[in-house]
Amino acid sequence: MSRKVLTLVLIRKPNEVLLGYKKRGFGSNKWNGFGGKVEDNESICEAAIRELREESGLVVSPANLQQVGMINFEFVGDPIILEVHVFTSAMYEGQHFETEEMMPKWFKLQDIPFHEMWADDRLWFPLFLSGKKFQGYFLFQGHDVILKHTLNTVEHF
Ligand SMILES: Nc1[nH]c(=O)nc2c1ncn2[C@H]1C[C@H](O)[C@@H](COP(=O)(O)OP(=O)(O)OP(=O)(O)O)O1
């Protein structure tokens, strides 16, 4: 088993969250946070900020970026574990814009499109939205079916 470290950033307003419709690549045709692979020359926080900027146009400073989750994903038949570090910020600069990869859109919290998101999101978003920190593990069969999972709140990372 080897690991790939990835980031996922969810920008919040009091009653809304910014999601992006992924137009290509892994998880395409789903609404998701912004993120991607951590490169060799950068920290996980630096990668989170860079991927957010590249995919949405928004800029967040390191001081405003808060880690809220850490999730390991395993896919049946794939020896690579995805270690996804989930961050949030309520402070950002810039205007979001559509990129080749993502179409950003604000969603009211009661209108989050879980039926068009990764199946795990429905399980951990409530923790994230209520300000809790969490750690999870999800075993997927294909991209839609969760065979097994664990999800726990944690005090800090
Ligand atoms: N089950 C899951 N639930 C979820 O909410 N986000 C997931 C997820 N599995 C992966 N992600 C996130 C992590 C990361 O932000 C993104 C995938 O990373 P990337 O955008 O780098 O993938 P790509 O294959 O598009 O890479 P590039 O071609 O390098 O852009 O999806």
Ligand as a Chemical Component Dictionary entry (heavy atoms), coordinates in Angstrom:
data_LIG
# 
_chem_comp.id                   LIG 
_chem_comp.type                 NON-POLYMER 
_chem_comp.pdbx_formal_charge   0 
_chem_comp.three_letter_code    LIG 
# 
loop_
_chem_comp_atom.comp_id 
_chem_comp_atom.atom_id 
_chem_comp_atom.alt_atom_id 
_chem_comp_atom.type_symbol 
_chem_comp_atom.charge 
_chem_comp_atom.model_Cartn_x 
_chem_comp_atom.model_Cartn_y 
_chem_comp_atom.model_Cartn_z 
_chem_comp_atom.pdbx_ordinal 
LIG N1  N1  N 0 -14.181 10.478 -1.629  1  
LIG C1  C1  C 0 -13.880 11.777 -1.708  2  
LIG N2  N2  N 0 -14.681 12.705 -1.148  3  
LIG C2  C2  C 0 -14.414 14.032 -1.221  4  
LIG O1  O1  O 0 -15.185 14.838 -0.699  5  
LIG N3  N3  N 0 -13.310 14.501 -1.865  6  
LIG C3  C3  C 0 -12.490 13.615 -2.418  7  
LIG C4  C4  C 0 -12.711 12.241 -2.358  8  
LIG N4  N4  N 0 -11.679 11.612 -3.012  9  
LIG C5  C5  C 0 -10.859 12.601 -3.458  10 
LIG N5  N5  N 0 -11.325 13.811 -3.095  11 
LIG C6  C6  C 0 -10.749 15.110 -3.434  12 
LIG C7  C7  C 0 -9.371  15.321 -2.936  13 
LIG C8  C8  C 0 -8.837  16.300 -3.961  14 
LIG O2  O2  O 0 -9.244  17.605 -3.596  15 
LIG C9  C9  C 0 -9.542  15.932 -5.263  16 
LIG C10 C10 C 0 -8.745  15.070 -6.226  17 
LIG O3  O3  O 0 -7.522  15.656 -6.525  18 
LIG P1  P1  P 0 -7.071  16.211 -7.951  19 
LIG O4  O4  O 0 -7.968  17.320 -8.366  20 
LIG O5  O5  O 0 -5.625  16.486 -7.878  21 
LIG O6  O6  O 0 -7.302  14.981 -8.880  22 
LIG P2  P2  P 0 -7.018  14.988 -10.423 23 
LIG O7  O7  O 0 -6.965  13.538 -10.821 24 
LIG O8  O8  O 0 -8.015  15.866 -11.089 25 
LIG O9  O9  O 0 -5.556  15.615 -10.488 26 
LIG P3  P3  P 0 -4.922  16.583 -11.576 27 
LIG O10 O10 O 0 -5.145  15.933 -12.897 28 
LIG O11 O11 O 0 -3.482  16.642 -11.122 29 
LIG O12 O12 O 0 -5.626  17.924 -11.418 30 
LIG O13 O13 O 0 -10.691 15.202 -4.849  31 
# 
loop_
_chem_comp_bond.comp_id 
_chem_comp_bond.atom_id_1 
_chem_comp_bond.atom_id_2 
_chem_comp_bond.value_order 
_chem_comp_bond.pdbx_ordinal 
LIG N1  C1  SING 1  
LIG C1  N2  SING 2  
LIG C1  C4  DOUB 3  
LIG N2  C2  SING 4  
LIG C2  O1  DOUB 5  
LIG C2  N3  SING 6  
LIG N3  C3  DOUB 7  
LIG C3  C4  SING 8  
LIG C3  N5  SING 9  
LIG C4  N4  SING 10 
LIG N4  C5  DOUB 11 
LIG C5  N5  SING 12 
LIG N5  C6  SING 13 
LIG C6  C7  SING 14 
LIG C6  O13 SING 15 
LIG C7  C8  SING 16 
LIG C8  O2  SING 17 
LIG C8  C9  SING 18 
LIG C9  C10 SING 19 
LIG C9  O13 SING 20 
LIG C10 O3  SING 21 
LIG O3  P1  SING 22 
LIG P1  O4  DOUB 23 
LIG P1  O5  SING 24 
LIG P1  O6  SING 25 
LIG O6  P2  SING 26 
LIG P2  O7  DOUB 27 
LIG P2  O8  SING 28 
LIG P2  O9  SING 29 
LIG O9  P3  SING 30 
LIG P3  O10 DOUB 31 
LIG P3  O11 SING 32 
LIG P3  O12 SING 33 
# 
